Amino acid sequence: MNRRNKWLLGAGLPLVAGLSIGWVTLRGGKSDVAYTAEPTRRQDLQESVTANGEIQARTKVNVGSTITAEIREIHVKDGQWVKAGDLLVSLDQERLRQDLVRAELSLGTARQDLKNAQATYEKQAKTFKRREDLHGQGIVSSEEFQQEKLNLETAFTQLERAKVGVQQAEAALAQAKDTLSKTVIRASMSGQVTGLKAEKGETAIAGQTNIAGAVLMVISDLSEMMAEIKVGELDVVKLRIGQPAEVTVDAIPGRVFQGRVISVASGTDRPTGNSYGTTQETQSYKVRIQLAGNKGELDSLRPGMSSRIAVLTAERKNTLSVPLAAIQERETKAGGLGLMTGSRSVVFVAKDGKAEERSLKTGLSTRRAAEVLEGLKEGEQVITGPSKALPSLTNGMAIKLEKSAK
């Protein structure tokens, strides 16, 4: 026998042996694997959603500017407490003052034009009245009368335009005054400056908050604090307003804050767009938890602190449960046209030295156990391991349990 044949024979024997063991197993023969089993029992179960988040003030405002101008002075410091109406920032006014002067001059000119147009119209109206009387006496021809009538109509049109010109000039002046007033930025609410982002000499950018310079500072009302988290689409359906929660903060080890869910986002944070045919991104939904406690307890918290949040979504007392390790998901037809596949939950009960398959209907679940709604009775031994051998279990298969298992 040459070296190549010896190698093939050596490699093939373990494969044949493995296939033989698998065939014996499928035929109902006893496997050499020692399985573990645990009894179903009644216990209290709590289902929760946990996620990392951060501490935020429940009420906060981003202070920005509605005009683009240079920052001349910042009147507060980071961490300073302010009241509604307090002066925060002064912007450059020089260019806007010049715009105001021009608007005032334009209004003066427009009013003078209106005065002139009014005088012209009144004079033309008197002239027309005289010509109308003379025309009635036959002294003035029809051509002259029609010309005077046209002159009156023209004067009236000029008068109306002058009135509109005054209105436009008044609006421009009001806008110039309003724009100038916005160079002085005041606090819209009382609170603490928790994020001073601007410096004297920088340019305040109007409008958009997602670009540098748009947010000058943040004012937060620290009397009410909350934790903010983002959860996935599989967890958000379990969350409801009013559910209790516990919050730990990395900066304050050993302290557990109590709270309740106050809002659950109805939409995802992902920008809208057509994602068909592309890699599906994980969806996340924003959830806010109001923290309970007196002022002294909440004073140690600061916006932006990292936290860990657990929300109690369901609770069962003295309910029948099965170890989570025992549950397997087996593929099945989803119904309807039969085009889609689904899954069903099964467990295997150790009974008279054999594995008995049971379809299982579960309720809430924790990291270790699941509530049994249908399929098992209290005290039945369900096979929990080893995990690598569980998928090979079949109904009626002979099994061997570890001696420690009961």
KAVENSUL-V98277 format. One record per residue. RES is the residue in one small letter. SS is DSSP state (H for helix, E for strand, C for the rest). OMEGA is omega in whole degrees, 0 to 359 (* if undefined). BURIAL is 1 if it has 16 or more other C-alpha atoms within 10 Angstrom, else 0. Layout:
res:RES ss:SS omega:OMEGA burial:BURIAL
res:RES ss:SS omega:OMEGA burial:BURIAL
This chain:
res:m ss:C omega:182 burial:0
res:n ss:C omega:185 burial:0
res:r ss:H omega:182 burial:0
res:r ss:H omega:180 burial:0
res:n ss:H omega:178 burial:0
res:k ss:H omega:182 burial:0
res:w ss:H omega:179 burial:0
res:l ss:H omega:179 burial:0
res:l ss:H omega:181 burial:0
res:g ss:H omega:181 burial:0
res:a ss:H omega:185 burial:0
res:g ss:H omega:183 burial:0
res:l ss:H omega:178 burial:0
res:p ss:H omega:180 burial:0
res:l ss:H omega:179 burial:0
res:v ss:H omega:180 burial:0
res:a ss:H omega:179 burial:0
res:g ss:H omega:179 burial:0
res:l ss:H omega:180 burial:0
res:s ss:H omega:180 burial:0
res:i ss:H omega:179 burial:1
res:g ss:H omega:180 burial:0
res:w ss:H omega:178 burial:0
res:v ss:H omega:180 burial:0
res:t ss:H omega:181 burial:1
res:l ss:H omega:181 burial:1
res:r ss:C omega:179 burial:0
res:g ss:C omega:178 burial:1
res:g ss:C omega:183 burial:1
res:k ss:C omega:179 burial:1
res:s ss:C omega:177 burial:1
res:d ss:C omega:180 burial:0
res:v ss:C omega:176 burial:0
res:a ss:E omega:183 burial:0
res:y ss:E omega:174 burial:1
res:t ss:E omega:180 burial:1
res:a ss:E omega:177 burial:1
res:e ss:E omega:181 burial:1
res:p ss:E omega:170 burial:1
res:t ss:C omega:183 burial:1
res:r ss:E omega:179 burial:1
res:r ss:E omega:179 burial:1
res:q ss:E omega:176 burial:0
res:d ss:E omega:180 burial:0
res:l ss:E omega:175 burial:1
res:q ss:E omega:177 burial:1
res:e ss:E omega:183 burial:1
res:s ss:E omega:173 burial:1
res:v ss:E omega:181 burial:1
res:t ss:E omega:180 burial:1
res:a ss:E omega:173 burial:0
res:n ss:E omega:180 burial:1
res:g ss:E omega:178 burial:1
res:e ss:E omega:180 burial:1
res:i ss:E omega:177 burial:1
res:q ss:E omega:170 burial:1
res:a ss:E omega:181 burial:1
res:r ss:E omega:179 burial:1
res:t ss:E omega:178 burial:0
res:k ss:E omega:177 burial:1
res:v ss:E omega:172 burial:1
res:n ss:E omega:181 burial:0
res:v ss:E omega:179 burial:1
res:g ss:E omega:181 burial:1
res:s ss:E omega:176 burial:1
res:t ss:C omega:176 burial:0
res:i ss:C omega:177 burial:1
res:t ss:C omega:183 burial:1
res:a ss:E omega:179 burial:1
res:e ss:E omega:177 burial:1
res:i ss:E omega:180 burial:1
res:r ss:E omega:182 burial:1
res:e ss:E omega:172 burial:1
res:i ss:E omega:190 burial:1
res:h ss:C omega:180 burial:0
res:v ss:C omega:177 burial:1
res:k ss:C omega:177 burial:0
res:d ss:C omega:181 burial:0
res:g ss:C omega:182 burial:0
res:q ss:C omega:176 burial:0
res:w ss:E omega:181 burial:1
res:v ss:E omega:175 burial:1
res:k ss:C omega:178 burial:0
res:a ss:C omega:181 burial:0
res:g ss:C omega:180 burial:0
res:d ss:C omega:179 burial:1
res:l ss:E omega:181 burial:0
res:l ss:E omega:187 burial:1
res:v ss:E omega:172 burial:1
res:s ss:E omega:180 burial:1
res:l ss:E omega:180 burial:1
res:d ss:C omega:184 burial:1
res:q ss:C omega:190 burial:1
res:e ss:H omega:182 burial:0
res:r ss:H omega:182 burial:0
res:l ss:H omega:175 burial:1
res:r ss:H omega:177 burial:0
res:q ss:H omega:177 burial:0
res:d ss:H omega:179 burial:1
res:l ss:H omega:179 burial:1
res:v ss:H omega:179 burial:0
res:r ss:H omega:179 burial:0
res:a ss:H omega:178 burial:1
res:e ss:H omega:178 burial:1
res:l ss:H omega:179 burial:0
res:s ss:H omega:179 burial:1
res:l ss:H omega:178 burial:1
res:g ss:H omega:178 burial:0
res:t ss:H omega:181 burial:0
res:a ss:H omega:179 burial:1
res:r ss:H omega:177 burial:1
res:q ss:H omega:177 burial:0
res:d ss:H omega:179 burial:1
res:l ss:H omega:179 burial:1
res:k ss:H omega:179 burial:0
res:n ss:H omega:180 burial:0
res:a ss:H omega:178 burial:1
res:q ss:H omega:179 burial:1
res:a ss:H omega:179 burial:0
res:t ss:H omega:181 burial:1
res:y ss:H omega:180 burial:1
res:e ss:H omega:178 burial:1
res:k ss:H omega:181 burial:0
res:q ss:H omega:178 burial:1
res:a ss:H omega:178 burial:1
res:k ss:H omega:179 burial:0
res:t ss:H omega:179 burial:0
res:f ss:H omega:181 burial:1
res:k ss:H omega:178 burial:0
res:r ss:H omega:181 burial:0
res:r ss:H omega:178 burial:1
res:e ss:H omega:178 burial:1
res:d ss:H omega:180 burial:0
res:l ss:H omega:177 burial:0
res:h ss:H omega:178 burial:1
res:g ss:H omega:178 burial:0
res:q ss:H omega:179 burial:0
res:g ss:C omega:180 burial:0
res:i ss:C omega:180 burial:0
res:v ss:C omega:182 burial:0
res:s ss:C omega:179 burial:0
res:s ss:H omega:180 burial:0
res:e ss:H omega:180 burial:0
res:e ss:H omega:179 burial:0
res:f ss:H omega:179 burial:1
res:q ss:H omega:178 burial:0
res:q ss:H omega:178 burial:0
res:e ss:H omega:178 burial:1
res:k ss:H omega:178 burial:1
res:l ss:H omega:178 burial:0
res:n ss:H omega:179 burial:1
res:l ss:H omega:179 burial:1
res:e ss:H omega:178 burial:0
res:t ss:H omega:179 burial:0
res:a ss:H omega:179 burial:1
res:f ss:H omega:179 burial:1
res:t ss:H omega:179 burial:0
res:q ss:H omega:178 burial:1
res:l ss:H omega:180 burial:1
res:e ss:H omega:177 burial:0
res:r ss:H omega:179 burial:0
res:a ss:H omega:177 burial:1
res:k ss:H omega:178 burial:1
res:v ss:H omega:179 burial:0
res:g ss:H omega:177 burial:1
res:v ss:H omega:179 burial:1
res:q ss:H omega:179 burial:0
res:q ss:H omega:179 burial:0
res:a ss:H omega:177 burial:1
res:e ss:H omega:178 burial:1
res:a ss:H omega:179 burial:0
res:a ss:H omega:178 burial:1
res:l ss:H omega:178 burial:1
res:a ss:H omega:178 burial:0
res:q ss:H omega:179 burial:0
res:a ss:H omega:178 burial:1
res:k ss:H omega:180 burial:1
res:d ss:H omega:180 burial:0
res:t ss:H omega:179 burial:1
res:l ss:H omega:180 burial:1
res:s ss:H omega:182 burial:0
res:k ss:C omega:173 burial:0
res:t ss:C omega:176 burial:1
res:v ss:E omega:184 burial:1
res:i ss:E omega:182 burial:1
res:r ss:E omega:181 burial:1
res:a ss:C omega:178 burial:1
res:s ss:C omega:179 burial:0
res:m ss:C omega:176 burial:1
res:s ss:C omega:180 burial:1
res:g ss:E omega:182 burial:1
res:q ss:E omega:175 burial:1
res:v ss:E omega:185 burial:1
res:t ss:C omega:180 burial:1
res:g ss:C omega:178 burial:1
res:l ss:C omega:187 burial:1
res:k ss:C omega:186 burial:0
res:a ss:C omega:177 burial:1
res:e ss:C omega:176 burial:0
res:k ss:C omega:181 burial:0
res:g ss:C omega:177 burial:0
res:e ss:C omega:179 burial:0
res:t ss:E omega:174 burial:1
res:a ss:E omega:182 burial:1
res:i ss:C omega:181 burial:1
res:a ss:E omega:168 burial:1
res:g ss:C omega:196 burial:0
res:q ss:C omega:182 burial:0
res:t ss:C omega:183 burial:0
res:n ss:C omega:177 burial:0
res:i ss:C omega:182 burial:0
res:a ss:C omega:178 burial:0
res:g ss:C omega:182 burial:1
res:a ss:C omega:178 burial:1
res:v ss:E omega:182 burial:1
res:l ss:E omega:179 burial:1
res:m ss:E omega:177 burial:1
res:v ss:E omega:175 burial:1
res:i ss:E omega:184 burial:1
res:s ss:E omega:172 burial:1
res:d ss:E omega:187 burial:1
res:l ss:E omega:178 burial:1
res:s ss:E omega:176 burial:0
res:e ss:E omega:182 burial:1
res:m ss:E omega:179 burial:1
res:m ss:E omega:173 burial:1
res:a ss:E omega:182 burial:1
res:e ss:E omega:180 burial:1
res:i ss:E omega:172 burial:1
res:k ss:E omega:182 burial:1
res:v ss:E omega:181 burial:1
res:g ss:E omega:184 burial:0
res:e ss:H omega:179 burial:0
res:l ss:H omega:182 burial:0
res:d ss:H omega:186 burial:0
res:v ss:H omega:180 burial:1
res:v ss:C omega:180 burial:0
res:k ss:C omega:188 burial:0
res:l ss:C omega:179 burial:1
res:r ss:C omega:175 burial:1
res:i ss:C omega:180 burial:0
res:g ss:C omega:180 burial:0
res:q ss:C omega:180 burial:0
res:p ss:E omega:181 burial:1
res:a ss:E omega:173 burial:1
res:e ss:E omega:185 burial:1
res:v ss:E omega:171 burial:1
res:t ss:E omega:183 burial:1
res:v ss:E omega:183 burial:1
res:d ss:C omega:184 burial:0
res:a ss:C omega:180 burial:0
res:i ss:E omega:184 burial:0
res:p ss:E omega:177 burial:0
res:g ss:E omega:181 burial:0
res:r ss:E omega:178 burial:0
res:v ss:E omega:178 burial:0
res:f ss:E omega:176 burial:0
res:q ss:E omega:180 burial:1
res:g ss:E omega:178 burial:1
res:r ss:E omega:179 burial:1
res:v ss:E omega:179 burial:1
res:i ss:E omega:176 burial:1
res:s ss:E omega:176 burial:1
res:v ss:E omega:183 burial:1
res:a ss:C omega:178 burial:0
res:s ss:C omega:179 burial:0
res:g ss:C omega:181 burial:0
res:t ss:C omega:178 burial:1
res:d ss:C omega:184 burial:0
res:r ss:C omega:178 burial:0
res:p ss:C omega:180 burial:0
res:t ss:C omega:180 burial:0
res:g ss:C omega:181 burial:0
res:n ss:C omega:181 burial:0
res:s ss:C omega:180 burial:0
res:y ss:C omega:178 burial:0
res:g ss:C omega:178 burial:0
res:t ss:C omega:178 burial:0
res:t ss:C omega:183 burial:0
res:q ss:C omega:179 burial:0
res:e ss:C omega:176 burial:0
res:t ss:C omega:180 burial:0
res:q ss:C omega:177 burial:0
res:s ss:E omega:183 burial:1
res:y ss:E omega:184 burial:1
res:k ss:E omega:179 burial:1
res:v ss:E omega:180 burial:1
res:r ss:E omega:180 burial:1
res:i ss:E omega:177 burial:1
res:q ss:E omega:181 burial:1
res:l ss:E omega:178 burial:1
res:a ss:C omega:179 burial:1
res:g ss:C omega:178 burial:0
res:n ss:C omega:184 burial:0
res:k ss:H omega:180 burial:0
res:g ss:H omega:180 burial:0
res:e ss:H omega:184 burial:0
res:l ss:H omega:182 burial:1
res:d ss:C omega:181 burial:0
res:s ss:C omega:182 burial:0
res:l ss:C omega:178 burial:1
res:r ss:C omega:177 burial:1
res:p ss:C omega:179 burial:1
res:g ss:C omega:180 burial:0
res:m ss:C omega:178 burial:0
res:s ss:E omega:183 burial:1
res:s ss:E omega:175 burial:1
res:r ss:E omega:187 burial:1
res:i ss:E omega:174 burial:1
res:a ss:E omega:181 burial:1
res:v ss:E omega:178 burial:1
res:l ss:E omega:184 burial:1
res:t ss:E omega:179 burial:1
res:a ss:E omega:181 burial:1
res:e ss:E omega:177 burial:0
res:r ss:E omega:178 burial:0
res:k ss:E omega:174 burial:0
res:n ss:E omega:181 burial:0
res:t ss:E omega:179 burial:1
res:l ss:E omega:184 burial:1
res:s ss:E omega:178 burial:1
res:v ss:E omega:177 burial:1
res:p ss:E omega:183 burial:1
res:l ss:H omega:181 burial:1
res:a ss:H omega:183 burial:1
res:a ss:H omega:187 burial:1
res:i ss:C omega:176 burial:1
res:q ss:E omega:177 burial:1
res:e ss:E omega:180 burial:0
res:r ss:E omega:183 burial:0
res:e ss:E omega:178 burial:0
res:t ss:E omega:176 burial:0
res:k ss:E omega:185 burial:0
res:a ss:C omega:180 burial:0
res:g ss:C omega:180 burial:0
res:g ss:C omega:179 burial:0
res:l ss:C omega:181 burial:0
res:g ss:C omega:182 burial:0
res:l ss:C omega:182 burial:0
res:m ss:C omega:177 burial:0
res:t ss:E omega:177 burial:0
res:g ss:E omega:179 burial:0
res:s ss:E omega:175 burial:0
res:r ss:E omega:181 burial:0
res:s ss:E omega:178 burial:0
res:v ss:E omega:170 burial:1
res:v ss:E omega:177 burial:1
res:f ss:E omega:180 burial:1
res:v ss:E omega:176 burial:1
res:a ss:E omega:185 burial:1
res:k ss:E omega:178 burial:0
res:d ss:C omega:177 burial:0
res:g ss:C omega:180 burial:0
res:k ss:E omega:178 burial:1
res:a ss:E omega:180 burial:1
res:e ss:E omega:183 burial:1
res:e ss:E omega:177 burial:1
res:r ss:E omega:170 burial:1
res:s ss:E omega:190 burial:1
res:l ss:E omega:171 burial:1
res:k ss:E omega:185 burial:0
res:t ss:E omega:175 burial:1
res:g ss:E omega:180 burial:0
res:l ss:E omega:182 burial:1
res:s ss:E omega:173 burial:1
res:t ss:C omega:179 burial:0
res:r ss:C omega:184 burial:0
res:r ss:C omega:187 burial:0
res:a ss:E omega:177 burial:1
res:a ss:E omega:178 burial:1
res:e ss:E omega:179 burial:1
res:v ss:E omega:176 burial:1
res:l ss:E omega:178 burial:0
res:e ss:E omega:171 burial:0
res:g ss:C omega:183 burial:0
res:l ss:C omega:174 burial:1
res:k ss:C omega:181 burial:0
res:e ss:C omega:177 burial:0
res:g ss:C omega:179 burial:0
res:e ss:C omega:182 burial:1
res:q ss:E omega:178 burial:1
res:v ss:E omega:183 burial:1
res:i ss:E omega:186 burial:1
res:t ss:E omega:182 burial:1
res:g ss:E omega:0 burial:1
res:p ss:C omega:188 burial:0
res:s ss:H omega:181 burial:0
res:k ss:H omega:183 burial:0
res:a ss:H omega:183 burial:0
res:l ss:H omega:181 burial:1
res:p ss:C omega:182 burial:0
res:s ss:C omega:180 burial:0
res:l ss:C omega:175 burial:1
res:t ss:C omega:181 burial:1
res:n ss:C omega:180 burial:0
res:g ss:C omega:182 burial:1
res:m ss:C omega:177 burial:1
res:a ss:E omega:183 burial:1
res:i ss:C omega:176 burial:1
res:k ss:E omega:181 burial:1
res:l ss:E omega:174 burial:1
res:e ss:C omega:185 burial:0
res:k ss:C omega:182 burial:0
res:s ss:C omega:181 burial:0
res:a ss:C omega:180 burial:0
res:k ss:C omega:* burial:0
